[in-house]
Amino acid sequence: MTDVIPALKKLLRQNGFGFWRSERGDLAHKSRHAANGVLEQAESPKEF
């Protein structure tokens, strides 16, 4: 499985969202399911 976090951050930035800071445990479940959950909360179409 590829690391989806960089692609997720890029997609969110392209849609006007910002990434303020990373804390320990930030997006701990680095999976496409977690990425799609973030996109759902951002009201963006699922990509992963």
Protein Blocks (a to p, Z undefined) as FASTA:
>chain_A
ZZfklmmmmmmmmnopacfbdcehiakbacfklmmmmmmmnopacfZZ
